Amino acid sequence: MSSWPGEEALALQDASPSVAAPPTEAMPADAVGNAGTAAGDADAATPGLREDLVELTKPRIMLLVLITAGLGYLLGVRGAAGADVVWLAFLAMMLGSGVACMGAAALNQVMERDTDALMRRTRDRPVAAGRMTRGRAAMIGIGLSVIGVGVQLAFGLWLSAGLTAFTVLSYVLIYTPMKRWTTWALWVGAVPGAMPPIIGFAAATGAIGLEAWLVFGIMFIWQIPHFLAIAWLYREDYAAAGLAMLPVVHPDGRSTRRQAIVGCVLLIAAGLLPTWFGICGWWMFAIATLAGTGFLVMGVAWSMDPSRSRARRFFFASLLYLPIVLAVMPMDLN
């Protein structure tokens, strides 16, 4: 679920460099009262349990999961499978996949406590900061994941439940540890990140059709340039944590930008396939081509000028591409 390997994207809003505190000096006697007030304010600023639970489970990430799972379900009921809408099944799939996404986010923080503590943008997460024990966070993550799968099983959605379980397990047990030792982790993590439309289609039809695989392909390829931009922007953080991201292993950045451009080219091709297979019309063809070409242009600009500002523009271009294409696709179904 992009969600799933994708929580790094939310942190870009906090990407400004930290400011070092000034040296400590002797405190005048009349400043003691102000110091006490400042200490009280600092204590008040410490995140509470509710804030820690939100940070642990990342409910904002669930939005993309729900949108793409819903798209998969829509493709199932409107596409070649010809299934009927079963609202209880739809709601069970949406609730189950969303809750399981939150569980996976929690388990990810359990497994990455040590590396999170070494990175500036993640060191204040509840497990990394020591405000929540690994055991409690693991219980929350496992509980949410089991509930997410169980809700779907309760409504007879055996295939979507199995796919949800596969998504959680592959994200937590394969992708997460792989980040420590190989750059191929990005490609592996793109699989669970692209699973929501497959889950939605399976809930609607009890099968996995071509329509779902086409959306899976778009989401899978999109994650490569998207997360390469993030990895480049946070390369110092990843290096400090010892994670084998491509910009860390090849710090000159040429491999990172080259793979990002290749990903953009493949994304243009993937965006044309729904029209090629007769699932969507020419609006999808035209808009996917324009959006993909614009994304590619930003990638080429980044390659020619490997600055941080160009990388950020490329990242934000990736954020525009996916919602545009995913919005057009259901409106232009044949």
C-alpha positions in Angstrom: 0.0 0.0 0.0 1.9 3.4 -0.8 0.9 4.1 1.8 2.8 1.4 3.1 6.3 2.1 2.0 5.3 5.7 1.5 5.1 7.3 4.9 8.4 9.2 4.1 6.5 11.4 1.7 4.5 13.0 4.6 7.8 14.1 6.2 8.8 16.5 3.5 6.8 19.2 5.1 9.3 19.0 8.0 12.4 19.0 5.9 13.8 22.3 7.0 17.2 22.0 8.7 17.3 22.1 12.4 18.8 25.0 14.3 21.4 24.4 16.9 20.7 25.7 20.4 22.9 28.5 21.7 25.5 27.8 24.4 24.2 27.8 27.9 25.0 30.8 30.0 24.6 31.6 33.7 21.0 32.4 34.5 20.2 35.7 36.3 18.3 35.2 39.5 15.3 37.2 38.2 15.1 34.8 35.2 14.2 31.8 37.3 10.5 32.3 37.1 10.7 32.6 33.3 12.8 29.5 33.1 10.1 27.6 35.1 7.5 28.8 32.7 9.5 27.7 29.7 10.1 24.3 31.3 6.3 24.0 31.8 5.7 24.9 28.2 8.2 22.2 27.1 6.4 19.6 29.1 3.1 20.7 27.7 4.6 20.4 24.2 5.4 16.7 24.7 3.1 14.6 22.6 0.3 12.8 24.5 -1.0 9.4 24.0 -3.5 10.4 21.3 -0.8 12.2 19.3 1.5 9.2 19.7 -1.2 6.8 18.4 -1.8 9.0 15.4 2.0 9.2 14.7 2.3 5.4 15.2 -0.6 4.4 12.9 -0.3 7.2 10.3 -4.0 7.5 9.5 -3.3 10.0 6.8 -1.4 7.4 4.8 -4.7 5.4 4.8 -6.2 7.9 2.4 -4.3 6.8 -0.6 -4.9 3.1 0.3 -8.7 3.8 0.5 -8.8 5.7 -2.8 -6.9 3.1 -4.8 -8.7 0.1 -3.1 -12.0 1.9 -3.9 -10.9 2.3 -7.5 -10.1 -1.4 -7.7 -13.6 -2.2 -6.5 -15.1 0.2 -9.0 -13.2 -1.4 -11.8 -14.5 -4.7 -10.7 -18.2 -3.7 -10.7 -18.0 -1.6 -13.8 -15.5 -3.5 -15.9 -15.4 -6.8 -17.7 -16.1 -8.8 -14.6 -19.7 -7.4 -14.5 -20.1 -7.8 -10.7 -22.8 -6.1 -8.7 -22.1 -3.6 -6.0 -22.5 -5.2 -2.5 -22.3 -2.3 -0.1 -21.5 -4.4 3.0 -18.7 -6.1 1.2 -17.4 -2.8 -0.1 -17.4 -1.2 3.3 -15.8 -4.3 4.9 -13.0 -4.2 2.3 -12.4 -0.5 2.8 -12.5 -0.8 6.6 -10.3 -3.9 6.6 -7.7 -2.6 4.2 -7.5 0.8 5.9 -7.1 -0.7 9.4 -4.5 -3.2 8.2 -2.6 -0.3 6.7 -2.5 1.4 10.1 -1.3 -1.8 11.7 1.5 -2.2 9.2 2.6 1.4 9.8 2.8 0.6 13.6 4.8 -2.6 13.0 7.1 -0.8 10.7 8.0 1.6 13.5 8.5 -1.3 15.9 11.0 -2.9 13.5 12.8 0.4 12.7 13.1 1.8 16.2 16.9 1.8 16.1 17.2 3.4 12.7 14.4 5.9 13.3 16.3 7.1 16.4 19.3 7.9 14.2 17.4 10.1 11.7 16.4 13.7 12.4 12.9 13.4 10.7 11.9 10.2 12.5 13.7 10.4 15.9 10.6 11.9 17.6 8.3 8.9 16.6 6.8 7.4 19.8 8.8 4.1 19.7 12.1 5.7 18.6 11.8 8.4 21.2 11.0 5.9 24.0 7.5 7.3 24.8 6.0 3.9 23.8 7.5 0.5 24.3 8.1 -1.9 21.5 5.8 -4.4 23.1 2.9 -2.0 23.3 3.4 -0.8 19.7 3.7 -4.3 18.4 0.4 -5.3 20.2 -1.3 -2.3 18.5 0.2 -3.1 15.1 -0.6 -6.9 15.3 -4.1 -6.2 16.6 -5.0 -3.7 13.9 -3.6 -6.0 11.2 -5.6 -9.0 12.5 -8.8 -6.9 12.7 -8.2 -5.6 9.1 -8.0 -9.1 7.8 -10.7 -10.5 10.1 -13.3 -8.0 9.0 -13.0 -9.1 5.4 -13.1 -12.8 6.4 -16.2 -12.1 8.4 -18.0 -11.0 5.2 -16.6 -13.9 3.1 -14.0 -11.8 1.3 -11.5 -14.6 1.3 -9.3 -13.5 -1.5 -9.1 -9.8 -0.5 -8.4 -10.8 3.1 -5.6 -13.1 1.9 -4.2 -10.3 -0.3 -4.4 -7.9 2.6 -2.5 -10.3 4.9 0.2 -10.8 2.1 0.5 -7.0 1.8 1.1 -6.5 5.5 3.5 -9.4 5.8 5.5 -8.5 2.7 5.8 -4.9 3.8 6.8 -5.6 7.4 8.8 -8.8 7.1 10.5 -8.4 3.7 10.6 -4.8 2.6 11.4 -3.2 6.0 14.5 -5.3 6.8 15.7 -5.3 3.2 16.2 -1.5 3.4 19.3 -2.2 5.6 21.2 -4.1 3.1 20.1 -3.7 -0.6 18.9 -0.9 -2.9 16.5 -3.5 -4.4 14.3 -2.9 -1.3 12.6 -0.1 -3.2 11.4 -2.4 -5.9 10.3 -5.0 -3.4 8.5 -2.4 -1.3 6.6 -1.2 -4.4 4.7 -4.5 -4.5 2.8 -4.0 -1.3 2.5 -0.3 -2.1 0.6 -1.2 -5.3 -1.7 -3.9 -3.8 -4.8 -1.8 -2.8 -6.4 -1.9 -6.3 -5.9 -5.6 -6.4 -7.5 -6.0 -3.0 -10.5 -3.9 -4.1 -11.0 -5.7 -7.3 -10.8 -9.1 -5.5 -13.4 -7.9 -3.0 -15.8 -7.0 -5.9 -15.3 -10.1 -8.1 -13.6 -12.8 -6.1 -10.9 -12.8 -8.8 -8.0 -10.6 -10.0 -8.7 -9.2 -13.4 -6.7 -7.3 -16.1 -8.1 -3.9 -15.0 -6.7 -4.4 -11.5 -3.3 -5.4 -12.8 -3.1 -2.3 -15.0 -3.7 0.0 -12.0 -1.2 -2.1 -10.0 1.4 -1.6 -12.8 0.9 2.2 -12.8 1.2 2.4 -9.0 4.2 0.1 -8.9 6.2 2.0 -11.5 5.1 5.4 -10.1 6.7 4.6 -6.7 10.2 4.2 -8.2 10.8 7.8 -9.3 8.6 9.1 -6.4 10.7 7.5 -3.7 14.0 8.0 -5.4 13.3 11.7 -5.1 12.6 11.3 -1.4 15.7 9.2 -0.9 17.8 11.9 -2.6 16.3 14.6 -0.4 16.9 12.6 2.7 20.2 10.9 1.8 22.0 12.3 4.8 19.4 10.9 7.1 19.4 7.5 5.5 23.2 7.4 5.5 23.3 8.2 9.2 20.9 5.3 9.8 23.0 2.9 7.6 20.1 2.3 5.2 21.1 1.1 1.8 19.2 3.6 -0.3 20.5 4.3 -3.8 21.7 7.8 -3.1 23.6 6.4 -0.1 25.3 3.6 -2.0 26.0 5.8 -5.0 26.3 9.3 -3.5 27.1 11.1 -6.8 23.4 10.8 -7.6 23.7 9.8 -11.2 22.3 6.3 -10.7 19.4 7.8 -8.7 18.5 10.3 -11.4 18.9 7.7 -14.2 16.6 5.2 -12.6 14.1 8.0 -11.9 14.0 9.0 -15.6 13.7 5.3 -16.6 10.8 5.0 -14.2 9.1 8.1 -15.8 9.4 6.6 -19.3 8.0 3.3 -18.1 5.2 5.2 -16.4 4.2 6.9 -19.7 3.9 3.4 -21.3 1.9 2.0 -18.3 -0.5 4.9 -18.5 -1.3 4.0 -22.1 -2.1 0.4 -21.5 -5.7 0.9 -20.2 -6.6 2.4 -23.6 -4.6 -0.2 -25.5 -6.6 -3.0 -23.9 -9.9 -1.3 -24.5 -10.7 -0.7 -20.8 -10.5 3.1 -21.0 -11.1 5.6 -23.8 -8.9 8.3 -25.4 -9.3 10.8 -22.6 -7.3 8.4 -20.4 -4.8 8.0 -23.2 -4.3 11.8 -23.7 -4.2 12.8 -20.0 -1.9 9.9 -19.0 0.4 10.9 -21.8 0.4 14.6 -20.9 0.9 13.9 -17.1 3.6 11.3 -17.7 5.4 13.6 -20.2 5.3 16.5 -17.7 6.7 14.2 -15.0 9.5 13.1 -17.3 10.3 16.7 -18.2 10.8 17.4 -14.5 13.0 14.4 -14.2 15.2 15.5 -17.1 15.4 19.0 -15.5 16.6 17.4 -12.3 19.1 15.3 -14.1 20.5 18.4 -15.8 20.5 20.4 -12.6 21.0 18.1 -9.7 20.0 20.6 -7.0 17.8 20.1 -4.0 15.2 22.5 -5.4 15.0 20.5 -8.7 14.6 17.3 -6.7 11.8 18.8 -4.7 10.0 20.0 -7.8 10.3 16.5 -9.3 8.9 15.1 -6.0 5.9 17.4 -6.2 5.4 16.5 -9.8 5.0 12.9 -8.7 2.3 14.0 -6.3 0.4 15.6 -9.1 0.7 12.6 -11.5 -1.0 9.9 -9.6 -4.2 11.7 -8.5 -4.7 13.1 -12.0 -4.4 9.7 -13.7 -6.4 7.8 -11.0 -9.2 10.4 -11.2 -9.5 10.2 -15.0 -9.4 6.4 -15.2 -12.8 5.6 -13.7 -14.5 8.5 -15.6 -13.3 7.2 -18.9 -14.1 3.5 -18.6 -15.5 1.8 -21.8 
